[in-house]
Structure formats: C-alpha cells, structure tokens
C-alpha cells in the first residue's frame, strides 16, 4: 500500500479508516482508569487495573468505526501478515463477540482468577530475561529465552490494546497478545509461516478469536508445496488435537512456572509432544 509515493507506515491505514468513519477520540478514555495507579504497574508498562472501565491506551470508537477498522485491518493484514499493527487492530475489533467468554473462563479458573487480580504483564521490564537465561536447559524460562533469541523476537514488540472498551476484556486481549511467544515455546513451534499457522489453529480452537480462525483457514494457502504436505499430514491433525485437549492456556500463570521443566508442563497442560517440522 502506497501513500504519496511512499510505503504506508505503521498505523497509517488504521488512521485513514478511522478518519473515514468520522473518528473522534474521547478525551476521558485516554486517562488512566485508576487514578494514582501503582508505581510498579507504571514501571512495568501495566496499563490495566481491576476496578474501572477505562485504561490509559483506550481509544473511544463507535460500532461503525470498529466495523470499518475490523474489515480494513483484516483485509490488509491478510495481504501483508508482517504488519503486526494491522493484525492487532483486527484482533481487537473482531474479537468483541468472544472476549466476554474468555474473561468468564479465566474467572472460573483459580489460576486465571489470580492473573485477573494481579494483572501481570510480560515485557523486558517485568521479566528478568537475563535471569531466565541462566536457568537449567529444559525449563520453561530457559526455553522461552532461547525461543526469543533463536527467532529474533522480543516481548516488547506487542502493541497495546486500544479499541476494546471494557478494561477487563482489554486486559484479556493484552494477556493473549503478550503470552503468544510463550505458547509458541510450549508448543515447540517456530515463527515460520508453518509454525504460526499451527499455533493459530491451537489458539483459534481455544479462544474462538476470528483473527486466529481466519489465519488458520487462509494462511495455509501461502505455504510452499513441501510445507503444505507436512501441514496437512502432521501439523494440522496435531494442532486440532492439542487445541481441543489442552487446558485453557489463557489461564496459565506463566510467570509462576519459569523453573518448571517444559516437558512436565506440557504433560500437566495435556499438550501432546510437538511434531518435528524438519
């Protein structure tokens, strides 16, 4: 997509779509939803608290604006899957129908209740990545850092939630977003297209998020022939099995499990052994 002779940069598309819907930002919704939020939450980048319907990154939008943002970001995100900002907006604006259900499932789980009450965040300020790197091989923490290093990704790359109106549901979406790389680690999947499609099927079955289901259905069309055969014969059957039988992963308090052996964690969460992709 080009604009005035240049490649459209991050948020250009979403800004144009929003303007087309007579976008007006509500000034109040940009404020911290808990006045005087804790110093720890501010340092760790935690935009959420548990006693209000606003949060500091929230952007007010009407149903029409959300629809236009959802359609536009979904189409453009499919054309360019590397645009994480478009994928994020698509997830927020199309996920409204399932976010209440995801919140309820977390509220019904003891570990999920702790997550919702304490509102942990996953980024380089809140997680001691250097400390995790010193953990024994095979532990969740060590393998998570190894995944970040091998795939050249960072926990700081996740965009903040903006278009979900309810603060509790917004935190659920943020938690899903920030724990995505931990799910990759748990499932033993790289960030290649084949690995991402496999993870999207597990996440889609677990969450029902349209973004995940759409990615699982359409992204395989872009696989190379040798990967397409592996996808149909191995990865898809495994992902369907894992997504159905695994414990609800949004209710996993990953930060309490850094020292746990990854194989033991998989067994406890009923995740089948990952398939080999090579």
C-alpha positions as CSV (number, residue, x, y, z in Angstrom):
1,X,0.0,0.0,0.0
2,X,1.5,3.4,-1.0
3,X,0.5,6.9,0.0
4,X,2.1,10.0,-1.6
5,X,4.8,7.9,-3.2
6,X,5.8,6.0,0.0
7,X,5.0,2.7,1.6
8,X,2.3,3.3,4.2
9,X,3.9,3.1,7.6
10,X,2.6,1.7,10.9
11,X,-0.9,3.0,11.8
12,X,-1.3,4.9,8.5
13,X,-4.0,2.5,7.3
14,X,-5.9,2.4,10.6
15,X,-5.8,6.2,10.9
16,X,-7.3,6.6,7.4
17,X,-10.0,4.1,8.1
18,X,-10.8,5.8,11.4
19,X,-11.0,9.2,9.7
20,X,-13.3,7.8,7.1
21,X,-15.7,6.9,9.9
22,X,-15.6,10.5,11.3
23,X,-13.3,9.2,14.0
24,X,-13.4,11.3,17.2
25,X,-11.1,10.4,20.1
26,X,-12.9,10.6,23.5
27,X,-10.5,12.6,25.8
28,X,-11.7,11.0,29.0
29,X,-11.0,7.4,27.8
30,X,-7.3,8.2,27.3
31,X,-6.8,8.8,31.1
32,X,-5.6,6.2,33.5
33,X,-8.5,4.2,34.6
34,X,-7.2,4.1,38.1
35,X,-6.0,7.4,39.3
36,X,-2.8,7.1,41.1
37,X,-2.1,3.6,39.7
38,X,0.8,1.8,41.4
39,X,4.4,2.8,40.7
40,X,5.2,-0.8,40.0
41,X,2.5,-1.1,37.3
42,X,3.7,2.1,35.7
43,X,7.3,0.9,35.6
44,X,6.3,-2.5,34.2
45,X,4.1,-1.0,31.5
46,X,0.9,-2.3,33.0
47,X,-2.0,-0.1,31.6
48,X,-4.7,-2.0,33.4
49,X,-6.3,-2.1,36.8
50,X,-9.3,-4.1,38.0
51,X,-11.8,-1.6,39.2
52,X,-12.7,0.6,36.2
53,X,-13.9,0.5,32.6
54,X,-11.2,2.7,31.2
55,X,-7.5,2.2,30.7
56,X,-4.7,4.5,29.6
57,X,-4.3,3.4,26.0
58,X,-8.0,3.2,25.2
59,X,-9.4,4.9,22.1
60,X,-13.1,5.5,22.0
61,X,-14.8,4.3,18.8
62,X,-18.3,3.7,17.7
63,X,-19.7,0.4,16.5
64,X,-19.4,1.7,12.9
65,X,-15.8,2.7,13.4
66,X,-15.0,-0.7,14.9
67,X,-16.6,-2.4,11.9
68,X,-14.6,-0.3,9.4
69,X,-11.4,-0.8,11.4
70,X,-12.1,-4.6,11.6
71,X,-12.8,-5.0,7.9
72,X,-10.0,-2.8,6.7
73,X,-7.3,-4.2,9.1
74,X,-8.4,-7.8,8.4
75,X,-8.1,-7.4,4.6
76,X,-4.9,-5.5,4.7
77,X,-3.4,-7.8,7.4
78,X,-4.1,-10.8,5.2
79,X,-2.4,-9.1,2.3
80,X,0.6,-8.3,4.5
81,X,0.8,-10.6,7.5
82,X,4.1,-8.9,8.6
83,X,2.0,-5.8,9.6
84,X,1.6,-6.7,13.3
85,X,-0.3,-3.4,13.9
86,X,-3.0,-4.4,11.5
87,X,-3.2,-7.9,12.9
88,X,-3.6,-6.3,16.4
89,X,-6.4,-4.0,15.4
90,X,-8.2,-6.8,13.6
91,X,-8.0,-9.0,16.7
92,X,-9.4,-6.2,18.9
93,X,-12.2,-5.1,16.7
94,X,-13.4,-8.6,15.5
95,X,-12.9,-10.3,18.9
96,X,-15.6,-8.4,20.8
97,X,-18.0,-11.3,20.5
98,X,-15.8,-13.8,22.2
99,X,-13.8,-11.7,24.8
100,X,-16.6,-11.8,27.4
101,X,-16.5,-15.6,27.1
102,X,-12.7,-15.7,27.5
103,X,-12.9,-13.4,30.5
104,X,-15.6,-15.7,32.1
105,X,-13.4,-18.8,31.5
106,X,-10.5,-17.1,33.3
107,X,-12.8,-16.1,36.1
108,X,-13.9,-19.7,36.6
109,X,-10.3,-21.0,36.9
110,X,-8.3,-20.4,40.2
111,X,-5.1,-19.6,38.3
112,X,-7.0,-17.4,35.9
113,X,-8.5,-15.6,38.9
114,X,-5.0,-14.8,40.2
115,X,-4.0,-13.4,36.8
116,X,-7.0,-11.2,36.6
117,X,-6.5,-9.9,40.1
118,X,-2.8,-9.3,39.9
119,X,-2.7,-8.2,36.2
120,X,0.9,-9.3,35.4
121,X,2.5,-8.1,32.1
122,X,5.1,-9.7,30.0
123,X,7.9,-7.5,28.7
124,X,11.6,-6.8,29.3
125,X,10.8,-4.5,32.2
126,X,8.7,-7.0,34.1
127,X,10.5,-10.2,33.2
128,X,14.2,-10.8,34.1
129,X,15.3,-12.3,30.8
130,X,18.9,-12.5,31.8
131,X,17.9,-14.4,34.9
132,X,15.8,-16.8,32.9
133,X,18.7,-17.4,30.5
134,X,20.7,-18.7,33.5
135,X,18.0,-21.4,34.3
136,X,18.8,-25.0,33.5
137,X,18.1,-26.2,30.0
138,X,14.7,-27.6,29.5
139,X,12.9,-25.3,31.9
140,X,10.2,-23.0,30.6
141,X,12.1,-19.9,31.4
142,X,15.3,-21.0,29.7
143,X,13.5,-22.4,26.6
144,X,11.4,-19.2,26.4
145,X,14.6,-17.0,26.2
146,X,16.1,-19.5,23.7
147,X,13.0,-19.1,21.6
148,X,13.2,-15.3,21.7
149,X,16.9,-15.5,20.7
150,X,16.5,-18.1,18.0
151,X,13.5,-16.4,16.4
152,X,14.9,-12.9,16.9
153,X,11.8,-11.6,18.6
154,X,11.3,-9.5,21.8
155,X,8.4,-9.4,24.3
156,X,8.4,-5.6,23.8
157,X,7.1,-5.9,20.3
158,X,3.4,-6.3,21.2
159,X,1.2,-3.3,20.5
160,X,-1.0,-2.1,23.4
161,X,-4.8,-2.7,23.2
162,X,-6.7,0.3,22.2
163,X,-10.1,-0.5,20.7
164,X,-11.6,-2.8,23.4
165,X,-14.0,-0.7,25.5
166,X,-14.1,-2.8,28.7
167,X,-10.9,-2.8,30.7
168,X,-11.2,-6.4,31.9
169,X,-11.7,-7.7,28.4
170,X,-8.9,-5.4,27.2
171,X,-6.5,-7.0,29.7
172,X,-7.6,-10.5,28.5
173,X,-6.7,-9.4,24.9
174,X,-3.4,-8.0,26.1
175,X,-2.6,-11.1,28.0
176,X,-3.3,-13.2,25.0
177,X,-1.0,-11.0,22.9
178,X,1.8,-11.0,25.4
179,X,1.7,-14.7,26.1
180,X,1.8,-15.6,22.4
181,X,5.5,-16.3,22.4
182,X,5.1,-18.5,25.5
183,X,2.5,-20.5,23.6
184,X,5.0,-20.9,20.8
185,X,7.5,-22.2,23.3
186,X,5.1,-24.6,24.9
187,X,4.0,-25.9,21.5
188,X,7.6,-26.1,20.2
189,X,6.7,-24.1,17.1
190,X,9.0,-21.5,15.4
191,X,7.8,-18.2,13.9
192,X,7.9,-19.6,10.4
193,X,4.6,-19.5,8.4
194,X,4.1,-23.2,9.1
195,X,4.7,-22.7,12.8
196,X,2.5,-19.7,13.0
197,X,-0.4,-21.4,11.2
198,X,-0.1,-24.4,13.6
199,X,-0.2,-22.1,16.6
200,X,-3.1,-20.1,15.2
201,X,-5.2,-23.3,15.0
202,X,-4.5,-24.2,18.6
203,X,-5.3,-20.6,19.7
204,X,-8.4,-20.5,17.5
205,X,-9.8,-23.6,19.0
206,X,-9.0,-22.4,22.5
207,X,-10.2,-18.8,22.1
208,X,-12.6,-18.6,19.2
209,X,-11.0,-15.3,18.1
210,X,-11.9,-14.7,14.5
211,X,-8.4,-13.4,13.8
212,X,-6.9,-16.9,14.8
213,X,-9.5,-18.9,12.9
214,X,-9.1,-16.7,9.8
215,X,-5.4,-17.1,10.0
216,X,-5.7,-20.9,10.3
217,X,-8.0,-21.1,7.3
218,X,-6.3,-18.7,4.9
219,X,-2.6,-18.7,5.8
220,X,-2.0,-22.3,4.6
221,X,-2.7,-21.1,1.1
222,X,0.7,-19.3,1.2
223,X,2.6,-22.4,2.3
224,X,5.3,-23.8,-0.1
225,X,4.4,-27.2,-1.5
226,X,6.8,-29.2,0.8
227,X,5.4,-27.4,3.8
228,X,1.9,-27.8,2.6
229,X,2.1,-31.6,2.7
230,X,3.7,-31.5,6.2
231,X,0.9,-29.2,7.3
232,X,-2.0,-31.5,6.1
233,X,-0.4,-34.7,7.2
234,X,1.2,-33.7,10.5
235,X,0.8,-30.2,11.8
236,X,-3.0,-29.7,11.3
237,X,-4.0,-33.0,12.9
238,X,-1.6,-32.3,15.8
239,X,-2.9,-28.7,16.3
240,X,-6.5,-29.8,16.3
241,X,-5.8,-32.4,18.9
242,X,-3.7,-30.0,21.0
243,X,-6.3,-27.2,20.8
244,X,-9.1,-29.5,21.9
245,X,-7.5,-31.4,24.7
246,X,-5.1,-28.8,26.2
247,X,-6.1,-26.9,29.3
248,X,-7.2,-23.3,28.7
249,X,-3.9,-21.6,28.1
250,X,-5.0,-18.1,28.9
251,X,-5.4,-19.2,32.5
252,X,-1.8,-20.4,32.8
253,X,0.2,-18.1,35.1
254,X,3.4,-18.5,33.1
255,X,5.4,-16.3,35.5
256,X,5.0,-18.9,38.2
257,X,6.3,-21.7,36.1
258,X,9.7,-20.4,34.9
259,X,11.5,-23.1,36.8
260,X,9.2,-26.0,35.7
261,X,10.5,-28.5,33.1
262,X,8.9,-27.8,29.8
263,X,8.1,-31.5,29.2
264,X,6.5,-31.7,32.6
265,X,4.5,-28.6,31.9
266,X,3.2,-30.0,28.6
267,X,2.1,-33.1,30.4
268,X,0.3,-31.1,33.1
269,X,-1.5,-29.0,30.5
270,X,-2.3,-32.0,28.3
271,X,-0.3,-30.8,25.3
272,X,0.8,-33.7,23.1
273,X,4.5,-33.9,22.2
274,X,5.2,-31.4,19.3
275,X,5.8,-32.8,15.8
276,X,9.1,-32.3,14.1
277,X,9.0,-29.7,11.3
278,X,12.2,-30.7,9.5
